[in-house]
């Protein structure tokens, strides 16, 4: 059984009109890849979002 961890994820959201938004999110996930997928899904649901950039090595921190 996999254990759930808490991650802090920094994401850069780029909108179709070239505006940029940097956001910090706290998520519960199995691993860093799952945390990244959750945030990408969350922001790509926005109709005006064109891209979500998350560096898995630097932008995802496991909280204790």
PDB file of N, CA, C and O in Angstrom:
ATOM      1  N   UNK A   1       0.847  -1.180   0.000  1.00  0.00           N
ATOM      2  CA  UNK A   1       0.000   0.000   0.000  1.00  0.00           C
ATOM      3  C   UNK A   1       0.894   1.246   0.000  1.00  0.00           C
ATOM      4  O   UNK A   1       1.794   1.367   0.831  1.00  0.00           O
ATOM      5  N   UNK A   2       0.645   2.154  -0.920  1.00  0.00           N
ATOM      6  CA  UNK A   2       1.483   3.344  -1.021  1.00  0.00           C
ATOM      7  C   UNK A   2       1.052   4.394   0.002  1.00  0.00           C
ATOM      8  O   UNK A   2      -0.124   4.526   0.342  1.00  0.00           O
ATOM      9  N   UNK A   3       2.034   5.117   0.468  1.00  0.00           N
ATOM     10  CA  UNK A   3       1.803   6.123   1.487  1.00  0.00           C
ATOM     11  C   UNK A   3       1.557   7.476   0.826  1.00  0.00           C
ATOM     12  O   UNK A   3       2.179   7.799  -0.186  1.00  0.00           O
ATOM     13  N   UNK A   4       0.645   8.269   1.400  1.00  0.00           N
ATOM     14  CA  UNK A   4       0.341   9.599   0.885  1.00  0.00           C
ATOM     15  C   UNK A   4       1.217  10.617   1.625  1.00  0.00           C
ATOM     16  O   UNK A   4       1.340  10.570   2.849  1.00  0.00           O
ATOM     17  N   UNK A   5       1.817  11.530   0.869  1.00  0.00           N
ATOM     18  CA  UNK A   5       2.665  12.579   1.428  1.00  0.00           C
ATOM     19  C   UNK A   5       2.067  13.936   1.090  1.00  0.00           C
ATOM     20  O   UNK A   5       1.202  14.045   0.221  1.00  0.00           O
ATOM     21  N   UNK A   6       2.530  14.961   1.776  1.00  0.00           N
ATOM     22  CA  UNK A   6       2.104  16.328   1.496  1.00  0.00           C
ATOM     23  C   UNK A   6       3.241  17.032   0.763  1.00  0.00           C
ATOM     24  O   UNK A   6       4.396  16.972   1.183  1.00  0.00           O
ATOM     25  N   UNK A   7       2.898  17.702  -0.345  1.00  0.00           N
ATOM     26  CA  UNK A   7       3.891  18.396  -1.160  1.00  0.00           C
ATOM     27  C   UNK A   7       3.501  19.857  -1.344  1.00  0.00           C
ATOM     28  O   UNK A   7       2.321  20.198  -1.430  1.00  0.00           O
ATOM     29  N   UNK A   8       4.510  20.704  -1.403  1.00  0.00           N
ATOM     30  CA  UNK A   8       4.333  22.109  -1.753  1.00  0.00           C
ATOM     31  C   UNK A   8       4.812  22.234  -3.199  1.00  0.00           C
ATOM     32  O   UNK A   8       5.952  21.889  -3.512  1.00  0.00           O
ATOM     33  N   UNK A   9       3.939  22.726  -4.077  1.00  0.00           N
ATOM     34  CA  UNK A   9       4.241  22.765  -5.509  1.00  0.00           C
ATOM     35  C   UNK A   9       4.198  24.208  -6.010  1.00  0.00           C
ATOM     36  O   UNK A   9       3.195  24.903  -5.849  1.00  0.00           O
ATOM     37  N   UNK A  10       5.292  24.645  -6.615  1.00  0.00           N
ATOM     38  CA  UNK A  10       5.374  25.959  -7.238  1.00  0.00           C
ATOM     39  C   UNK A  10       5.098  25.774  -8.729  1.00  0.00           C
ATOM     40  O   UNK A  10       5.740  24.957  -9.389  1.00  0.00           O
ATOM     41  N   UNK A  11       4.140  26.536  -9.254  1.00  0.00           N
ATOM     42  CA  UNK A  11       3.771  26.377 -10.665  1.00  0.00           C
ATOM     43  C   UNK A  11       3.726  27.732 -11.362  1.00  0.00           C
ATOM     44  O   UNK A  11       3.321  28.735 -10.774  1.00  0.00           O
ATOM     45  N   UNK A  12       4.148  27.746 -12.620  1.00  0.00           N
ATOM     46  CA  UNK A  12       4.029  28.922 -13.477  1.00  0.00           C
ATOM     47  C   UNK A  12       2.924  28.631 -14.483  1.00  0.00           C
ATOM     48  O   UNK A  12       3.029  27.697 -15.277  1.00  0.00           O
ATOM     49  N   UNK A  13       1.864  29.437 -14.446  1.00  0.00           N
ATOM     50  CA  UNK A  13       0.744  29.265 -15.372  1.00  0.00           C
ATOM     51  C   UNK A  13       0.845  30.369 -16.413  1.00  0.00           C
ATOM     52  O   UNK A  13       0.900  31.551 -16.073  1.00  0.00           O
ATOM     53  N   UNK A  14       0.870  29.979 -17.685  1.00  0.00           N
ATOM     54  CA  UNK A  14       0.930  30.944 -18.779  1.00  0.00           C
ATOM     55  C   UNK A  14      -0.429  30.948 -19.471  1.00  0.00           C
ATOM     56  O   UNK A  14      -0.935  29.906 -19.888  1.00  0.00           O
ATOM     57  N   UNK A  15      -1.007  32.142 -19.582  1.00  0.00           N
ATOM     58  CA  UNK A  15      -2.325  32.293 -20.195  1.00  0.00           C
ATOM     59  C   UNK A  15      -2.191  32.611 -21.677  1.00  0.00           C
ATOM     60  O   UNK A  15      -1.124  33.012 -22.141  1.00  0.00           O
ATOM     61  N   UNK A  16      -3.277  32.429 -22.412  1.00  0.00           N
ATOM     62  CA  UNK A  16      -3.278  32.652 -23.867  1.00  0.00           C
ATOM     63  C   UNK A  16      -2.909  34.087 -24.244  1.00  0.00           C
ATOM     64  O   UNK A  16      -2.327  34.319 -25.304  1.00  0.00           O
ATOM     65  N   UNK A  17      -3.245  35.052 -23.380  1.00  0.00           N
ATOM     66  CA  UNK A  17      -2.916  36.451 -23.666  1.00  0.00           C
ATOM     67  C   UNK A  17      -1.516  36.831 -23.158  1.00  0.00           C
ATOM     68  O   UNK A  17      -1.205  38.012 -22.999  1.00  0.00           O
ATOM     69  N   UNK A  18      -0.670  35.805 -22.903  1.00  0.00           N
ATOM     70  CA  UNK A  18       0.731  35.953 -22.482  1.00  0.00           C
ATOM     71  C   UNK A  18       0.901  36.430 -21.039  1.00  0.00           C
ATOM     72  O   UNK A  18       2.028  36.690 -20.617  1.00  0.00           O
ATOM     73  N   UNK A  19      -0.186  36.551 -20.272  1.00  0.00           N
ATOM     74  CA  UNK A  19      -0.048  36.862 -18.850  1.00  0.00           C
ATOM     75  C   UNK A  19       0.519  35.639 -18.153  1.00  0.00           C
ATOM     76  O   UNK A  19       0.306  34.505 -18.581  1.00  0.00           O
ATOM     77  N   UNK A  20       1.245  35.889 -17.071  1.00  0.00           N
ATOM     78  CA  UNK A  20       1.858  34.786 -16.319  1.00  0.00           C
ATOM     79  C   UNK A  20       1.436  34.881 -14.859  1.00  0.00           C
ATOM     80  O   UNK A  20       1.283  35.974 -14.315  1.00  0.00           O
ATOM     81  N   UNK A  21       1.251  33.730 -14.237  1.00  0.00           N
ATOM     82  CA  UNK A  21       0.868  33.650 -12.835  1.00  0.00           C
ATOM     83  C   UNK A  21       1.753  32.612 -12.163  1.00  0.00           C
ATOM     84  O   UNK A  21       1.839  31.471 -12.619  1.00  0.00           O
ATOM     85  N   UNK A  22       2.408  33.008 -11.081  1.00  0.00           N
ATOM     86  CA  UNK A  22       3.184  32.056 -10.282  1.00  0.00           C
ATOM     87  C   UNK A  22       2.355  31.755  -9.046  1.00  0.00           C
ATOM     88  O   UNK A  22       1.905  32.664  -8.349  1.00  0.00           O
ATOM     89  N   UNK A  23       2.158  30.470  -8.781  1.00  0.00           N
ATOM     90  CA  UNK A  23       1.303  30.072  -7.676  1.00  0.00           C
ATOM     91  C   UNK A  23       1.951  28.957  -6.861  1.00  0.00           C
ATOM     92  O   UNK A  23       2.693  28.132  -7.394  1.00  0.00           O
ATOM     93  N   UNK A  24       1.661  28.945  -5.573  1.00  0.00           N
ATOM     94  CA  UNK A  24       2.136  27.896  -4.677  1.00  0.00           C
ATOM     95  C   UNK A  24       0.927  27.119  -4.186  1.00  0.00           C
ATOM     96  O   UNK A  24      -0.062  27.710  -3.753  1.00  0.00           O
ATOM     97  N   UNK A  25       1.003  25.808  -4.250  1.00  0.00           N
ATOM     98  CA  UNK A  25      -0.111  24.946  -3.866  1.00  0.00           C
ATOM     99  C   UNK A  25       0.379  23.869  -2.912  1.00  0.00           C
ATOM    100  O   UNK A  25       1.525  23.426  -2.994  1.00  0.00           O
ATOM    101  N   UNK A  26      -0.492  23.455  -2.012  1.00  0.00           N
ATOM    102  CA  UNK A  26      -0.216  22.332  -1.114  1.00  0.00           C
ATOM    103  C   UNK A  26      -1.133  21.191  -1.544  1.00  0.00           C
ATOM    104  O   UNK A  26      -2.351  21.359  -1.592  1.00  0.00           O
ATOM    105  N   UNK A  27      -0.556  20.033  -1.857  1.00  0.00           N
ATOM    106  CA  UNK A  27      -1.354  18.880  -2.287  1.00  0.00           C
ATOM    107  C   UNK A  27      -0.912  17.627  -1.553  1.00  0.00           C
ATOM    108  O   UNK A  27       0.217  17.534  -1.071  1.00  0.00           O
ATOM    109  N   UNK A  28      -1.820  16.669  -1.477  1.00  0.00           N
ATOM    110  CA  UNK A  28      -1.507  15.350  -0.923  1.00  0.00           C
ATOM    111  C   UNK A  28      -1.445  14.388  -2.096  1.00  0.00           C
ATOM    112  O   UNK A  28      -2.384  14.291  -2.887  1.00  0.00           O
ATOM    113  N   UNK A  29      -0.320  13.674  -2.199  1.00  0.00           N
ATOM    114  CA  UNK A  29      -0.110  12.784  -3.337  1.00  0.00           C
ATOM    115  C   UNK A  29       0.815  11.636  -2.948  1.00  0.00           C
ATOM    116  O   UNK A  29       1.469  11.661  -1.906  1.00  0.00           O
ATOM    117  N   UNK A  30       0.850  10.612  -3.834  1.00  0.00           N
ATOM    118  CA  UNK A  30       1.712   9.445  -3.607  1.00  0.00           C
ATOM    119  C   UNK A  30       3.181   9.787  -3.798  1.00  0.00           C
ATOM    120  O   UNK A  30       4.039   9.340  -3.036  1.00  0.00           O
ATOM    121  N   UNK A  31       3.465  10.595  -4.836  1.00  0.00           N
ATOM    122  CA  UNK A  31       4.842  10.961  -5.146  1.00  0.00           C
ATOM    123  C   UNK A  31       4.858  12.293  -5.893  1.00  0.00           C
ATOM    124  O   UNK A  31       3.813  12.906  -6.109  1.00  0.00           O
ATOM    125  N   UNK A  32       6.067  12.737  -6.290  1.00  0.00           N
ATOM    126  CA  UNK A  32       6.201  14.030  -6.956  1.00  0.00           C
ATOM    127  C   UNK A  32       5.465  14.072  -8.293  1.00  0.00           C
ATOM    128  O   UNK A  32       4.868  15.090  -8.645  1.00  0.00           O
ATOM    129  N   UNK A  33       5.509  12.971  -9.036  1.00  0.00           N
ATOM    130  CA  UNK A  33       4.829  12.929 -10.339  1.00  0.00           C
ATOM    131  C   UNK A  33       3.325  13.109 -10.181  1.00  0.00           C
ATOM    132  O   UNK A  33       2.693  13.819 -10.962  1.00  0.00           O
ATOM    133  N   UNK A  34       2.758  12.463  -9.168  1.00  0.00           N
ATOM    134  CA  UNK A  34       1.324  12.577  -8.910  1.00  0.00           C
ATOM    135  C   UNK A  34       0.966  14.004  -8.488  1.00  0.00           C
ATOM    136  O   UNK A  34      -0.065  14.533  -8.905  1.00  0.00           O
ATOM    137  N   UNK A  35       1.803  14.623  -7.668  1.00  0.00           N
ATOM    138  CA  UNK A  35       1.573  16.007  -7.242  1.00  0.00           C
ATOM    139  C   UNK A  35       1.594  16.945  -8.451  1.00  0.00           C
ATOM    140  O   UNK A  35       0.758  17.842  -8.565  1.00  0.00           O
ATOM    141  N   UNK A  36       2.555  16.727  -9.349  1.00  0.00           N
ATOM    142  CA  UNK A  36       2.665  17.547 -10.559  1.00  0.00           C
ATOM    143  C   UNK A  36       1.420  17.387 -11.435  1.00  0.00           C
ATOM    144  O   UNK A  36       0.892  18.375 -11.945  1.00  0.00           O
ATOM    145  N   UNK A  37       0.952  16.154 -11.613  1.00  0.00           N
ATOM    146  CA  UNK A  37      -0.237  15.893 -12.428  1.00  0.00           C
ATOM    147  C   UNK A  37      -1.469  16.586 -11.858  1.00  0.00           C
ATOM    148  O   UNK A  37      -2.278  17.138 -12.603  1.00  0.00           O
ATOM    149  N   UNK A  38      -1.609  16.556 -10.526  1.00  0.00           N
ATOM    150  CA  UNK A  38      -2.766  17.188  -9.887  1.00  0.00           C
ATOM    151  C   UNK A  38      -2.813  18.688 -10.181  1.00  0.00           C
ATOM    152  O   UNK A  38      -3.869  19.228 -10.509  1.00  0.00           O
ATOM    153  N   UNK A  39      -1.672  19.351 -10.061  1.00  0.00           N
ATOM    154  CA  UNK A  39      -1.623  20.797 -10.294  1.00  0.00           C
ATOM    155  C   UNK A  39      -1.819  21.111 -11.776  1.00  0.00           C
ATOM    156  O   UNK A  39      -2.519  22.067 -12.112  1.00  0.00           O
ATOM    157  N   UNK A  40      -1.216  20.327 -12.663  1.00  0.00           N
ATOM    158  CA  UNK A  40      -1.410  20.545 -14.101  1.00  0.00           C
ATOM    159  C   UNK A  40      -2.883  20.410 -14.466  1.00  0.00           C
ATOM    160  O   UNK A  40      -3.417  21.234 -15.208  1.00  0.00           O
ATOM    161  N   UNK A  41      -3.544  19.372 -13.946  1.00  0.00           N
ATOM    162  CA  UNK A  41      -4.976  19.179 -14.217  1.00  0.00           C
ATOM    163  C   UNK A  41      -5.794  20.359 -13.706  1.00  0.00           C
ATOM    164  O   UNK A  41      -6.700  20.839 -14.387  1.00  0.00           O
ATOM    165  N   UNK A  42      -5.468  20.822 -12.505  1.00  0.00           N
ATOM    166  CA  UNK A  42      -6.212  21.924 -11.875  1.00  0.00           C
ATOM    167  C   UNK A  42      -6.171  23.181 -12.742  1.00  0.00           C
ATOM    168  O   UNK A  42      -7.207  23.801 -12.981  1.00  0.00           O
ATOM    169  N   UNK A  43      -4.991  23.558 -13.211  1.00  0.00           N
ATOM    170  CA  UNK A  43      -4.862  24.809 -13.948  1.00  0.00           C
ATOM    171  C   UNK A  43      -5.187  24.677 -15.435  1.00  0.00           C
ATOM    172  O   UNK A  43      -5.595  25.661 -16.053  1.00  0.00           O
ATOM    173  N   UNK A  44      -5.021  23.507 -16.020  1.00  0.00           N
ATOM    174  CA  UNK A  44      -5.370  23.347 -17.435  1.00  0.00           C
ATOM    175  C   UNK A  44      -6.882  23.292 -17.644  1.00  0.00           C
ATOM    176  O   UNK A  44      -7.350  23.387 -18.779  1.00  0.00           O
ATOM    177  N   UNK A  45      -7.649  23.138 -16.569  1.00  0.00           N
ATOM    178  CA  UNK A  45      -9.112  23.215 -16.672  1.00  0.00           C
ATOM    179  C   UNK A  45      -9.569  24.635 -16.979  1.00  0.00           C
ATOM    180  O   UNK A  45     -10.652  24.837 -17.526  1.00  0.00           O
ATOM    181  N   UNK A  46      -8.745  25.617 -16.627  1.00  0.00           N
ATOM    182  CA  UNK A  46      -9.099  27.006 -16.901  1.00  0.00           C
ATOM    183  C   UNK A  46      -9.086  27.235 -18.411  1.00  0.00           C
ATOM    184  O   UNK A  46      -8.106  26.896 -19.074  1.00  0.00           O
ATOM    185  N   UNK A  47     -10.155  27.801 -18.961  1.00  0.00           N
ATOM    186  CA  UNK A  47     -10.224  27.957 -20.424  1.00  0.00           C
ATOM    187  C   UNK A  47      -9.155  28.889 -20.993  1.00  0.00           C
ATOM    188  O   UNK A  47      -8.754  28.726 -22.146  1.00  0.00           O
ATOM    189  N   UNK A  48      -8.689  29.857 -20.211  1.00  0.00           N
ATOM    190  CA  UNK A  48      -7.704  30.808 -20.726  1.00  0.00           C
ATOM    191  C   UNK A  48      -6.254  30.368 -20.517  1.00  0.00           C
ATOM    192  O   UNK A  48      -5.339  31.034 -20.999  1.00  0.00           O
ATOM    193  N   UNK A  49      -6.030  29.262 -19.809  1.00  0.00           N
ATOM    194  CA  UNK A  49      -4.665  28.772 -19.568  1.00  0.00           C
ATOM    195  C   UNK A  49      -4.142  28.030 -20.795  1.00  0.00           C
ATOM    196  O   UNK A  49      -4.861  27.234 -21.400  1.00  0.00           O
ATOM    197  N   UNK A  50      -2.891  28.294 -21.159  1.00  0.00           N
ATOM    198  CA  UNK A  50      -2.321  27.597 -22.309  1.00  0.00           C
ATOM    199  C   UNK A  50      -1.208  26.632 -21.907  1.00  0.00           C
ATOM    200  O   UNK A  50      -0.945  25.658 -22.613  1.00  0.00           O
ATOM    201  N   UNK A  51      -0.548  26.900 -20.764  1.00  0.00           N
ATOM    202  CA  UNK A  51       0.567  26.042 -20.358  1.00  0.00           C
ATOM    203  C   UNK A  51       0.786  26.149 -18.851  1.00  0.00           C
ATOM    204  O   UNK A  51       0.598  27.211 -18.259  1.00  0.00           O
ATOM    205  N   UNK A  52       1.185  25.039 -18.243  1.00  0.00           N
ATOM    206  CA  UNK A  52       1.561  25.011 -16.829  1.00  0.00           C
ATOM    207  C   UNK A  52       2.970  24.437 -16.760  1.00  0.00           C
ATOM    208  O   UNK A  52       3.223  23.330 -17.236  1.00  0.00           O
ATOM    209  N   UNK A  53       3.881  25.194 -16.167  1.00  0.00           N
ATOM    210  CA  UNK A  53       5.275  24.761 -16.089  1.00  0.00           C
ATOM    211  C   UNK A  53       5.631  24.466 -14.632  1.00  0.00           C
ATOM    212  O   UNK A  53       5.507  25.323 -13.757  1.00  0.00           O
ATOM    213  N   UNK A  54       6.077  23.229 -14.397  1.00  0.00           N
ATOM    214  CA  UNK A  54       6.517  22.803 -13.070  1.00  0.00           C
ATOM    215  C   UNK A  54       7.793  21.992 -13.254  1.00  0.00           C
ATOM    216  O   UNK A  54       7.794  20.990 -13.968  1.00  0.00           O
ATOM    217  N   UNK A  55       8.867  22.415 -12.620  1.00  0.00           N
ATOM    218  CA  UNK A  55      10.114  21.657 -12.645  1.00  0.00           C
ATOM    219  C   UNK A  55      10.048  20.661 -11.494  1.00  0.00           C
ATOM    220  O   UNK A  55      10.091  21.048 -10.326  1.00  0.00           O
ATOM    221  N   UNK A  56       9.945  19.387 -11.825  1.00  0.00           N
ATOM    222  CA  UNK A  56       9.750  18.344 -10.816  1.00  0.00           C
ATOM    223  C   UNK A  56      10.893  18.294  -9.795  1.00  0.00           C
ATOM    224  O   UNK A  56      10.661  17.963  -8.632  1.00  0.00           O
ATOM    225  N   UNK A  57      12.102  18.614 -10.206  1.00  0.00           N
ATOM    226  CA  UNK A  57      13.258  18.536  -9.306  1.00  0.00           C
ATOM    227  C   UNK A  57      13.322  19.712  -8.331  1.00  0.00           C
ATOM    228  O   UNK A  57      13.695  19.534  -7.172  1.00  0.00           O
ATOM    229  N   UNK A  58      12.961  20.908  -8.790  1.00  0.00           N
ATOM    230  CA  UNK A  58      13.128  22.110  -7.973  1.00  0.00           C
ATOM    231  C   UNK A  58      11.839  22.645  -7.369  1.00  0.00           C
ATOM    232  O   UNK A  58      11.860  23.202  -6.271  1.00  0.00           O
ATOM    233  N   UNK A  59      10.731  22.489  -8.055  1.00  0.00           N
ATOM    234  CA  UNK A  59       9.493  23.163  -7.672  1.00  0.00           C
ATOM    235  C   UNK A  59       8.550  22.327  -6.824  1.00  0.00           C
ATOM    236  O   UNK A  59       7.483  22.808  -6.444  1.00  0.00           O
ATOM    237  N   UNK A  60       8.912  21.098  -6.521  1.00  0.00           N
ATOM    238  CA  UNK A  60       8.061  20.239  -5.700  1.00  0.00           C
ATOM    239  C   UNK A  60       8.855  19.828  -4.463  1.00  0.00           C
ATOM    240  O   UNK A  60       9.898  19.181  -4.565  1.00  0.00           O
ATOM    241  N   UNK A  61       8.345  20.214  -3.296  1.00  0.00           N
ATOM    242  CA  UNK A  61       9.035  19.949  -2.033  1.00  0.00           C
ATOM    243  C   UNK A  61       8.131  19.111  -1.147  1.00  0.00           C
ATOM    244  O   UNK A  61       6.970  19.458  -0.928  1.00  0.00           O
ATOM    245  N   UNK A  62       8.664  18.010  -0.637  1.00  0.00           N
ATOM    246  CA  UNK A  62       7.889  17.178   0.287  1.00  0.00           C
ATOM    247  C   UNK A  62       7.940  17.812   1.668  1.00  0.00           C
ATOM    248  O   UNK A  62       9.017  18.092   2.193  1.00  0.00           O
ATOM    249  N   UNK A  63       6.764  18.036   2.255  1.00  0.00           N
ATOM    250  CA  UNK A  63       6.680  18.615   3.590  1.00  0.00           C
ATOM    251  C   UNK A  63       6.700  17.509   4.631  1.00  0.00           C
ATOM    252  O   UNK A  63       6.224  16.401   4.386  1.00  0.00           O
ATOM    253  N   UNK A  64       7.246  17.815   5.774  1.00  0.00           N
ATOM    254  CA  UNK A  64       7.351  16.814   6.844  1.00  0.00           C
ATOM    255  C   UNK A  64       6.195  16.970   7.800  1.00  0.00           C
ATOM    256  O   UNK A  64       6.094  16.224   8.774  1.00  0.00           O
TER     257      UNK A  64
END
